[in-house]
């Protein structure tokens, strides 16, 4: 989509151009004018689809000029940006057909949501609409990284989904080691340093490719590079990822900071991972209290109990009573298969597909996707390679 920006603010032009380039498909700010009068006196021969007008310095005459511009570019969509209230101008703009008005300084999320609405009304279809699922450890050693990485592999191989896992551990992230022996050529910090370049192919080129359809964006090797990631970078990365992947999995770690919160704000579901033990339950309660204070929808938060063994003194009903959250899934205590998988850096589905852990991951894929694999008896049939004659 091609855009014309009308503003005297060169920094605003650079900001919108950068945000537009990060979109998929990109928004191309093809030209700029310093005022409405300048835009009328120097019209574009190839009409833009979107005209963004900064009316911060508007005066009484600008209402007439804006109406003339909307008539000249009758096929274009208009967006107004302002840091002041101009009630008379806004009323005239609405009568002229302007539907999007944003406050300055610019909030990037609001900008992209407005562009999304304009693109939808213009018939510009998004490539995909991926779901973002966050896995977060209630306590250190709960197994959240093992589950998120191996679940990503299961989604890609069993459900034929295109899956991206982003390692958001701010220090000592090691998600790639759980499923691959490849050394990442690019990390999350590297992508953030080149955020203006990001699009689908660039993001794909930065991944450790574990299997067809499954890649991992690794955390920085050097903890000192974690400052490169900013909340607005995460917004941009997730926006691009949604349009290129069916599922985006976030391995959040335990640190709640501006970056992880921005990522969590974008999720479709959050899966706190814990074991059925009192220290885990205590930390899970604290985590859920934080989520509730942030206004996260309770129905989008589902617990995963790792290393679960039936018959223990603590039961799942006790966990539900203590935390007030539903248990989505339990992963059995399959110590040998899981340890072998982690030590070798090979997904447990690939290394030990007959194990209880592998079966549990297959179940989790069916729970999350809410469907069984077509043209097969189910995930277990694909997992164990059963044919029609078996």
Buried (B, 14 or more C-beta within 10 A) or exposed (E): BBBBBBBBBEEBBEBBBBBBBBBBBBBBBBBBBBBBBEBBEEEBEEBBBBBBBBBBEBEEEBBEBBBBBBEBBEEBBBBBBBEEEBEEBBEBBEEBEBBBBBEBEBEBBEBBEBBBBBBEEBEBEBEBEBBBBBBBBBBEEBBBBBBBBBBBBBBBBBBEBBBBBBBBBBEEBBBBBBBBEBEBEBBBBBBBBEBEEBBBEBBBEBBBEBBEBBBBBBBBBEEEBBEBBBBBBBBBBBBBBBBBBBBBBBBBBBEBEEBBBBBBBBBEBBBBBBBBEEEBBBBBBEBBEEBBEEEBEEEBBBBBBBBBEEEEEBEBEEBEEBBEBEBBBBBBBBEEBBEBBBEEBBBBBBBBBEBBBBBBBBBBBBEBBEEBBEEBEBBBBBBEEEEEEE
